[in-house]
Each structure stands twice: as C-alpha cells, then as structure tokens.
Amino acid sequence: MSFLVLEHVVPWDAGFERRAPALPGILELILYAIVIAVVAGLSLTAGVGPTGVPIAVIAVLASVLLARGLFEVGILYGGADAKALMVAGLLVPVDPSPLLALPGQAASLLAVYPFSINLLMDAALVSVAVPIAIAIRNLAHREFAFPRGFVGYMIDVEELPDRFVWLKDPMFSRGDADEELEAETSEADRAIRMRQRDRLRRQGVNRVWVTPQLPFVVLLLAGAAAAVLAGNLVFDLAASL
C-alpha cells in the first residue's frame, strides 16, 4: 500500500513516457487493479480487523482512491493537492485521538474513518473563512461590492508583481489568461504580473480588482491541524446538536 502511494510522488514514468505516452497510464491502471484485487480478496477470505486485513490498509486505499478520483474529475485541480492527500492518508491512516474532548458519537466514527477524508472535510469547512476574511478586508477599506466582495479585493497596480493574485478587472486578454494557466513557477508567474503592470500603467490604470492565489494545500494544512485538534469538525457539530 505504501508503494501505491509512493509511485504517485516519484517520477518513475518519465522514461516510459518518452517511449510511449500512454504506457505509464496503462501500467498505473494495472497496479491499481492488482492492489484493489489483493485487498478485496484478502478481506473476503481473512476478514478485516486484528486477524485479517488491518483497518489502516483499507483506510489508505480509500484515501488513494478518493484523492485520485477527485483529481480526475477536476475537484482537486492540482496534482500536488491529490498527492498531499494520499501521503497524509498513508502517514495517518485513521484518526489519532484528537487533543480536544469530543462527543461520544463523533469519537466512535473517528476510530474507523480514514484520516484523509476527515482532513478534506475539515479543509472544506475551514475554507469558508476565506471569503469572510476577504469581505471583512473590503469592508475595512470601504471597497466592498456584492457579490464579488467575497472573492476579491482592490490593490494598486504597482503591487501586482509582488502579490500572489489573479488579475480580474480590468480583464486581461485571452493570451494573458492562457499564460497564467501555463505558469509553473513563481518566477514565471511574477513575470506575467510585471507585464500586466506595465500594460496597465501605460493605460493609466491605478488600481485593479484581483483574487488571491490560495493553494488548496494550504487549506489542507489547516484541515490537518483541525483534524488533530478536534477530529472531524462536521461530525463534532452534528454530534453536538
């Protein structure tokens, strides 16, 4: 199971891809099929638990399938987010005992629930704080406009190169949008911001509307902290009602 996770973070497919682009995907699909078949077969014959397939193994497999599935359908946009979720599921298969006291029902669920799913649910709940924080920032600067005041804010054009943001208004050209999607390093991303700043400066624009480039892996980190402290926040709230 560890090998199934690690093959996602080690660039083993580069050599195969040069020979046949489809080959790494085929090999990976075969590996998935073998692992699922072995785990399912052992679970049916030996059972699940102390004398059979450990709960942790089932939890890691569930974490890998969840992360890969969310990546394939585009919910987890970046490969790094999916890999982080897989590695978290491997390092902590099921929830450790949270540091804070929990309702009885929530604690019993955490004993068998994959940690990565709790982490993801907590990250989703924590993400609600982002638009609230942006709205408070806009209200403080008297620049709030509904509904975009929950997703973006105004900055000076001169600040563009030094901020991790997406330029939204004035709208950039289609070419700029394609460049932003293709930028794979912070240096390339900053170069795009510099060109946008220079263009807007020539147009006499002083302030622009932007949205923050907030990597989901940051929210996953916050979700991990919440999971260690209080388990699954959704379970906790439901069990408290």
C-alpha positions in Angstrom: 0.0 0.0 0.0 2.9 2.3 0.7 4.3 1.5 -2.7 0.9 2.5 -4.3 1.2 5.9 -2.6 4.9 6.5 -3.3 4.5 5.7 -7.0 2.5 8.9 -7.3 5.3 11.1 -5.9 8.3 9.5 -7.6 8.8 10.4 -11.3 9.1 6.8 -12.5 7.0 7.4 -15.6 9.4 9.9 -17.4 11.4 7.2 -19.2 8.3 5.2 -20.2 6.5 8.3 -21.4 9.3 9.1 -23.9 8.9 5.6 -25.4 5.1 5.5 -25.4 3.0 8.4 -23.9 0.1 6.0 -23.0 2.3 3.4 -21.3 2.6 4.9 -17.8 -1.2 5.2 -17.5 -1.6 1.6 -18.5 1.0 0.4 -16.0 -0.6 2.5 -13.3 -4.1 1.2 -14.1 -2.7 -2.4 -13.8 -1.1 -1.6 -10.5 -4.4 -0.1 -9.2 -6.3 -3.2 -10.3 -3.8 -5.6 -8.7 -3.8 -3.7 -5.3 -7.6 -3.5 -5.2 -8.0 -7.2 -6.2 -5.5 -8.3 -3.5 -7.0 -6.2 -0.7 -10.6 -7.2 -1.7 -9.6 -10.9 -1.9 -7.9 -10.9 1.4 -10.7 -9.0 3.1 -13.2 -11.6 1.9 -11.1 -14.6 2.9 -9.4 -13.4 6.0 -11.7 -10.7 7.1 -11.0 -7.2 8.3 -9.5 -6.4 11.7 -6.8 -7.7 14.0 -6.7 -11.2 12.5 -7.3 -10.1 8.9 -6.6 -7.1 6.7 -5.8 -4.1 9.0 -8.3 -1.2 9.1 -5.3 1.0 8.3 -4.7 -0.7 4.9 -8.4 -0.2 3.9 -8.1 3.4 5.0 -5.0 4.1 2.9 -6.6 2.5 -0.1 -9.7 4.6 0.4 -7.5 7.7 0.7 -5.7 7.0 -2.6 -8.9 6.2 -4.5 -10.6 9.4 -3.1 -7.7 11.7 -4.0 -7.2 10.2 -7.4 -10.9 10.3 -8.1 -11.2 14.0 -7.0 -8.2 14.8 -9.2 -9.6 13.1 -12.3 -12.9 14.9 -12.1 -11.2 18.2 -11.5 -12.3 18.9 -7.9 -8.7 18.8 -6.8 -7.2 20.9 -9.6 -3.6 20.5 -8.8 -1.7 17.2 -8.7 0.1 18.4 -5.6 -3.2 18.6 -3.7 -4.0 15.0 -4.6 -0.5 13.7 -3.7 -0.7 15.6 -0.4 -4.0 13.9 0.4 -2.5 10.5 -0.4 0.6 11.0 1.7 -1.4 12.3 4.6 -3.6 9.2 4.4 -0.5 7.0 4.4 1.2 8.7 7.3 -2.0 8.8 9.4 -4.4 6.1 8.1 -7.1 6.6 10.6 -7.7 9.5 13.0 -5.4 9.7 16.1 -7.1 10.5 19.3 -7.9 14.2 19.0 -6.4 16.5 21.6 -9.7 18.0 22.5 -12.6 16.2 24.1 -15.2 15.0 21.6 -18.9 13.9 21.7 -19.1 10.1 22.0 -20.7 9.6 18.6 -18.0 11.6 16.8 -15.2 9.8 18.7 -16.6 6.3 17.7 -16.7 7.3 14.0 -13.2 8.6 14.0 -11.9 5.2 15.1 -12.5 3.7 11.7 -12.9 6.7 9.4 -9.9 7.5 7.1 -7.9 10.5 8.3 -7.6 11.9 4.8 -11.4 12.2 4.5 -11.6 14.0 7.8 -8.8 16.3 6.7 -10.6 17.0 3.4 -13.9 17.8 5.2 -12.2 20.0 7.7 -10.3 21.8 4.9 -13.6 22.4 3.1 -15.1 23.8 6.3 -12.1 26.0 7.1 -12.2 27.4 3.5 -15.5 29.1 4.4 -13.3 31.5 6.5 -11.6 32.8 3.3 -14.5 34.7 1.7 -15.4 36.0 5.2 -11.9 37.3 5.7 -11.9 38.9 2.2 -15.3 40.6 2.9 -14.0 42.0 6.2 -10.9 43.3 4.4 -13.1 45.0 1.8 -15.4 46.5 4.3 -12.5 47.9 6.3 -11.2 49.6 3.1 -14.7 50.7 2.1 -14.4 48.8 -1.2 -17.0 46.0 -0.7 -19.3 45.3 -3.6 -21.7 42.3 -3.6 -21.1 39.6 -4.6 -17.5 39.9 -5.7 -16.5 41.5 -2.4 -16.4 37.9 -1.0 -13.9 36.6 -3.6 -11.5 39.5 -4.4 -10.2 42.9 -3.5 -8.5 46.0 -4.9 -4.8 46.7 -4.9 -2.5 49.3 -6.5 -1.2 48.4 -10.0 2.4 48.8 -8.7 1.8 45.9 -6.2 0.9 43.4 -8.9 4.4 41.8 -9.3 4.8 41.3 -5.6 1.4 39.7 -4.9 0.2 36.1 -5.5 -3.0 37.1 -7.2 -5.1 36.7 -10.3 -5.9 39.9 -12.2 -9.7 40.1 -12.7 -10.6 43.7 -13.5 -9.6 45.3 -15.9 -10.0 42.0 -17.7 -6.8 40.7 -19.3 -6.6 39.4 -22.9 -7.1 35.8 -23.8 -3.3 35.5 -24.2 -2.7 36.6 -20.7 -5.2 34.1 -19.4 -3.5 31.3 -21.2 -0.1 32.4 -19.8 -1.4 32.4 -16.3 -2.7 28.8 -16.6 0.7 27.7 -18.1 2.9 29.4 -15.5 4.5 26.6 -13.4 7.0 28.6 -11.3 6.7 31.6 -9.1 9.3 33.4 -11.4 7.1 32.8 -14.5 4.0 33.9 -12.5 5.8 37.1 -11.4 6.9 37.8 -15.0 3.2 37.8 -16.1 2.3 40.2 -13.3 5.1 42.5 -14.4 3.8 42.6 -18.0 0.3 43.2 -16.8 1.5 46.0 -14.5 3.4 47.7 -17.4 0.4 47.4 -19.7 -2.0 48.8 -17.1 0.4 51.6 -16.3 0.5 52.7 -19.9 -3.3 52.7 -19.9 -3.4 55.0 -16.9 -5.0 52.4 -14.6 -4.0 52.9 -10.9 -6.0 50.2 -9.0 -7.2 46.8 -10.1 -9.5 44.1 -8.8 -7.7 40.8 -8.0 -8.4 37.4 -6.4 -5.9 35.6 -4.2 -3.9 32.7 -5.4 -4.6 30.5 -2.4 -3.2 26.9 -2.9 -5.7 24.3 -1.7 -2.7 22.6 0.0 -2.7 25.5 2.5 -6.3 24.7 3.4 -5.3 21.1 3.7 -2.7 22.1 6.2 -5.4 24.0 8.2 -7.7 21.0 7.9 -4.9 18.7 9.2 -4.4 21.0 12.2 -8.2 21.0 12.9 -8.3 17.2 12.5 -5.6 16.6 15.0 -7.1 19.0 17.5 -10.8 18.2 17.1 -11.2 15.3 14.7 -13.9 15.9 12.1 -15.5 19.3 12.6 -18.6 18.2 10.7 -19.1 15.1 12.9 -18.4 17.2 16.0 -21.1 19.7 15.1 -23.6 17.1 14.1 -23.0 15.1 17.3 -23.4 18.2 19.4 -26.8 19.1 18.0 
